[in-house]
Amino acid sequence: MRKIGAIAASAVLAGLIILCQAGCIALRKGIDDGMETSGDAAAREGWMVIIDAGHGGVDAGKVGVNGEEEKDINLNISLKIKKLLEEQGVKVKMTRNDDDRLAESQIEDLKARVSIMNKEKPDLVVSIHQNSYHEETVRGAQVFYYTDSAQSERAAELIQAAFREADPGNTKKAKGNSTYYILKKTEVPVVIAECGFLSNREEAAKLADEEYQQEMAEAAAKGVMQYLEGE
Protein backbone atom coordinates (compact mmCIF):
# COMPACT_ATOMS: atom_id res chain seq x y z
CA MET A 1 0.00 0.00 0.00
CA ARG A 2 2.85 2.33 0.84
CA LYS A 3 4.44 1.55 -2.55
CA ILE A 4 1.20 2.36 -4.38
CA GLY A 5 0.86 5.60 -2.42
CA ALA A 6 4.40 6.61 -3.30
CA ILE A 7 3.73 5.94 -6.99
CA ALA A 8 0.54 8.00 -6.87
CA ALA A 9 2.37 10.86 -5.15
CA SER A 10 5.09 10.75 -7.79
CA ALA A 11 2.48 10.85 -10.54
CA VAL A 12 0.80 13.87 -8.98
CA LEU A 13 4.16 15.62 -8.60
CA ALA A 14 5.04 14.90 -12.24
CA GLY A 15 1.67 16.24 -13.32
CA LEU A 16 2.22 19.43 -11.34
CA ILE A 17 5.66 19.89 -12.92
CA ILE A 18 4.17 19.48 -16.42
CA LEU A 19 1.42 21.97 -15.63
CA CYS A 20 3.97 24.42 -14.27
CA GLN A 21 6.11 24.10 -17.39
CA ALA A 22 3.06 24.59 -19.61
CA GLY A 23 2.07 27.65 -17.63
CA CYS A 24 5.56 29.12 -17.95
CA ILE A 25 5.53 28.53 -21.71
CA ALA A 26 2.11 30.17 -22.02
CA LEU A 27 3.26 33.10 -19.92
CA ARG A 28 6.43 33.48 -22.00
CA LYS A 29 4.37 33.38 -25.19
CA GLY A 30 2.02 36.02 -23.82
CA ILE A 31 4.95 38.26 -22.96
CA ASP A 32 6.52 37.71 -26.39
CA ASP A 33 3.23 38.49 -28.09
CA GLY A 34 2.94 41.62 -26.04
CA MET A 35 6.46 42.64 -27.00
CA GLU A 36 5.64 42.12 -30.68
CA THR A 37 2.54 44.25 -30.35
CA SER A 38 4.51 46.96 -28.58
CA GLY A 39 7.14 46.78 -31.29
CA ASP A 40 4.52 47.18 -33.98
CA ALA A 41 3.09 50.18 -32.18
CA ALA A 42 6.54 51.71 -31.76
CA ALA A 43 7.27 51.19 -35.44
CA ARG A 44 4.04 52.90 -36.43
CA GLU A 45 4.76 55.81 -34.13
CA GLY A 46 8.07 56.20 -35.95
CA TRP A 47 6.48 56.36 -39.39
CA MET A 48 5.75 59.71 -40.97
CA VAL A 49 3.79 60.46 -44.12
CA ILE A 50 3.19 63.76 -45.89
CA ILE A 51 -0.15 64.22 -47.61
CA ASP A 52 -0.05 66.91 -50.27
CA ALA A 53 -3.45 68.29 -51.27
CA GLY A 54 -2.82 69.68 -54.73
CA HIS A 55 -3.65 73.28 -55.74
CA GLY A 56 -5.57 75.64 -53.41
CA GLY A 57 -6.59 79.27 -53.07
CA VAL A 58 -6.83 81.05 -56.41
CA ASP A 59 -5.49 77.91 -58.08
CA ALA A 60 -8.61 75.78 -58.43
CA GLY A 61 -6.86 73.10 -60.43
CA LYS A 62 -9.13 71.32 -62.87
CA VAL A 63 -12.81 72.23 -62.98
CA GLY A 64 -15.19 69.34 -63.51
CA VAL A 65 -17.96 69.08 -66.07
CA ASN A 66 -20.42 69.61 -63.22
CA GLY A 67 -18.52 72.63 -61.88
CA GLU A 68 -16.53 70.80 -59.19
CA GLU A 69 -13.17 72.37 -58.33
CA GLU A 70 -10.25 70.02 -58.00
CA LYS A 71 -8.67 71.90 -55.08
CA ASP A 72 -11.67 71.20 -52.82
CA ILE A 73 -11.85 67.51 -53.66
CA ASN A 74 -8.10 67.17 -53.15
CA LEU A 75 -8.27 68.71 -49.68
CA ASN A 76 -11.31 66.70 -48.59
CA ILE A 77 -9.75 63.39 -49.58
CA SER A 78 -6.38 64.38 -48.10
CA LEU A 79 -7.89 65.22 -44.71
CA LYS A 80 -9.71 61.89 -44.67
CA ILE A 81 -6.48 60.02 -45.44
CA LYS A 82 -4.75 61.94 -42.64
CA LYS A 83 -7.40 60.88 -40.14
CA LEU A 84 -7.25 57.24 -41.22
CA LEU A 85 -3.46 57.05 -40.99
CA GLU A 86 -3.36 58.80 -37.63
CA GLU A 87 -5.82 56.23 -36.31
CA GLN A 88 -3.15 53.64 -37.20
CA GLY A 89 -0.51 55.51 -35.22
CA VAL A 90 1.20 57.10 -38.22
CA LYS A 91 2.41 60.68 -37.91
CA VAL A 92 0.96 62.76 -40.76
CA LYS A 93 1.88 66.21 -42.01
CA MET A 94 -0.08 68.19 -44.58
CA THR A 95 1.32 70.68 -47.07
CA ARG A 96 -1.95 72.59 -46.64
CA ASN A 97 -4.86 72.25 -44.24
CA ASP A 98 -7.22 74.79 -45.77
CA ASP A 99 -8.15 76.51 -49.03
CA ASP A 100 -4.89 78.32 -49.57
CA ARG A 101 -1.79 77.99 -51.70
CA LEU A 102 1.79 78.10 -50.50
CA ALA A 103 3.02 80.87 -52.82
CA GLU A 104 1.77 83.40 -55.35
CA SER A 105 2.90 81.66 -58.54
CA GLN A 106 2.37 78.05 -59.48
CA ILE A 107 6.07 77.23 -59.74
CA GLU A 108 6.83 78.85 -56.38
CA ASP A 109 3.94 76.93 -54.86
CA LEU A 110 5.40 73.66 -56.16
CA LYS A 111 8.85 74.62 -54.89
CA ALA A 112 7.41 75.33 -51.44
CA ARG A 113 5.72 71.93 -51.35
CA VAL A 114 8.90 70.14 -52.40
CA SER A 115 10.87 72.09 -49.80
CA ILE A 116 8.55 70.79 -47.07
CA MET A 117 8.89 67.23 -48.34
CA ASN A 118 12.68 67.30 -48.52
CA LYS A 119 13.03 69.00 -45.15
CA GLU A 120 10.73 66.64 -43.25
CA LYS A 121 12.09 63.49 -44.94
CA PRO A 122 8.95 61.35 -44.46
CA ASP A 123 8.72 57.66 -45.23
CA LEU A 124 6.35 58.51 -48.07
CA VAL A 125 4.69 61.48 -49.76
CA VAL A 126 1.24 61.10 -51.30
CA SER A 127 0.17 64.01 -53.50
CA ILE A 128 -3.59 63.99 -54.08
CA HIS A 129 -4.98 65.25 -57.39
CA GLN A 130 -7.84 64.74 -59.85
CA ASN A 131 -7.40 64.07 -63.54
CA SER A 132 -9.01 65.34 -66.74
CA TYR A 133 -9.04 64.32 -70.39
CA HIS A 134 -10.58 65.57 -73.60
CA GLU A 135 -12.55 62.33 -74.03
CA GLU A 136 -15.34 62.18 -71.45
CA THR A 137 -15.45 58.38 -71.46
CA VAL A 138 -12.02 58.07 -69.85
CA ARG A 139 -12.27 57.34 -66.11
CA GLY A 140 -10.54 55.66 -63.20
CA ALA A 141 -8.04 56.52 -60.47
CA GLN A 142 -4.37 56.20 -61.40
CA VAL A 143 -1.16 56.54 -59.40
CA PHE A 144 2.08 57.96 -60.79
CA TYR A 145 5.61 57.43 -59.48
CA TYR A 146 9.08 58.66 -60.40
CA THR A 147 10.48 56.31 -63.02
CA ASP A 148 13.84 55.80 -61.29
CA SER A 149 12.51 55.12 -57.79
CA ALA A 150 11.79 51.49 -56.91
CA GLN A 151 10.30 52.53 -53.56
CA SER A 152 7.92 54.99 -55.19
CA GLU A 153 6.94 52.36 -57.74
CA ARG A 154 6.11 49.86 -55.00
CA ALA A 155 4.00 52.40 -53.11
CA ALA A 156 2.20 53.36 -56.32
CA GLU A 157 1.43 49.74 -57.17
CA LEU A 158 -0.05 49.08 -53.72
CA ILE A 159 -2.22 52.20 -53.77
CA GLN A 160 -3.28 51.47 -57.35
CA ALA A 161 -4.31 47.94 -56.38
CA ALA A 162 -6.40 49.36 -53.53
CA PHE A 163 -8.04 51.83 -55.93
CA ARG A 164 -8.94 49.00 -58.31
CA GLU A 165 -10.36 47.00 -55.41
CA ALA A 166 -12.56 49.96 -54.44
CA ASP A 167 -13.63 50.44 -58.06
CA PRO A 168 -13.75 47.08 -59.90
CA GLY A 169 -14.39 48.88 -63.21
CA ASN A 170 -10.98 50.54 -62.99
CA THR A 171 -8.37 48.70 -65.07
CA LYS A 172 -5.60 51.29 -64.86
CA LYS A 173 -2.10 50.44 -63.66
CA ALA A 174 0.44 52.51 -61.74
CA LYS A 175 2.54 54.48 -64.21
CA GLY A 176 6.10 55.80 -64.15
CA ASN A 177 6.79 59.43 -64.98
CA SER A 178 9.99 61.49 -65.13
CA THR A 179 8.58 64.95 -65.92
CA TYR A 180 6.19 65.90 -63.10
CA TYR A 181 7.92 68.50 -60.92
CA ILE A 182 7.11 66.95 -57.55
CA LEU A 183 8.22 63.51 -58.71
CA LYS A 184 11.49 64.86 -60.10
CA LYS A 185 12.47 67.17 -57.26
CA THR A 186 11.41 65.28 -54.15
CA GLU A 187 14.25 63.35 -52.50
CA VAL A 188 12.05 60.81 -50.69
CA PRO A 189 9.57 58.21 -52.01
CA VAL A 190 6.64 60.08 -53.54
CA VAL A 191 3.54 59.24 -55.56
CA ILE A 192 0.86 61.33 -57.22
CA ALA A 193 -2.59 59.81 -56.78
CA GLU A 194 -5.08 61.01 -59.38
CA CYS A 195 -8.32 59.84 -57.75
CA GLY A 196 -10.46 60.07 -60.89
CA PHE A 197 -11.44 62.14 -63.92
CA LEU A 198 -13.39 65.35 -63.46
CA SER A 199 -13.95 65.28 -67.23
CA ASN A 200 -16.14 62.19 -66.82
CA ARG A 201 -19.60 63.30 -65.73
CA GLU A 202 -20.41 60.22 -63.66
CA GLU A 203 -17.02 60.05 -61.96
CA ALA A 204 -16.97 63.81 -61.32
CA ALA A 205 -20.28 63.53 -59.47
CA LYS A 206 -18.92 60.66 -57.38
CA LEU A 207 -15.71 62.53 -56.56
CA ALA A 208 -17.79 65.44 -55.24
CA ASP A 209 -19.69 63.05 -52.95
CA GLU A 210 -18.32 62.72 -49.42
CA GLU A 211 -19.09 59.02 -49.18
CA TYR A 212 -17.11 58.27 -52.33
CA GLN A 213 -14.29 60.55 -51.14
CA GLN A 214 -14.15 58.41 -48.00
CA GLU A 215 -13.88 55.27 -50.13
CA MET A 216 -10.98 56.76 -52.08
CA ALA A 217 -9.31 57.86 -48.85
CA GLU A 218 -9.66 54.40 -47.35
CA ALA A 219 -8.16 52.83 -50.47
CA ALA A 220 -5.22 55.24 -50.45
CA ALA A 221 -4.63 54.73 -46.72
CA LYS A 222 -4.73 50.95 -47.18
CA GLY A 223 -2.04 51.12 -49.85
CA VAL A 224 0.08 53.45 -47.73
CA MET A 225 -0.10 51.13 -44.72
CA GLN A 226 0.83 48.13 -46.86
CA TYR A 227 3.84 50.03 -48.13
CA LEU A 228 4.95 51.11 -44.65
CA GLU A 229 4.56 47.56 -43.35
CA GLY A 230 6.72 46.24 -46.17
CA GLU A 231 4.09 44.19 -47.97
Secondary structure, DSSP 8 states (H G I E B T S, - for coil): -HHHHHHHHHHHHHHHHHHHHHHHHHHHHHHHHHHHHHHHHHHHHH-EEEEEE--BTTB---B-TTS-BHHHHHHHHHHHHHHHHHHTT-EEEES-SSS--SSSSHHHHHHHHHHHHHHH--SEEEEEEEE--SSTT----EEEEETT-HHHHHHHHHHHHHHHHH-TT-----EEES--HHHHH-SS-EEEEEEEETTSHHHHHHHTSHHHHHHHHHHHHHHHHHHHTT-
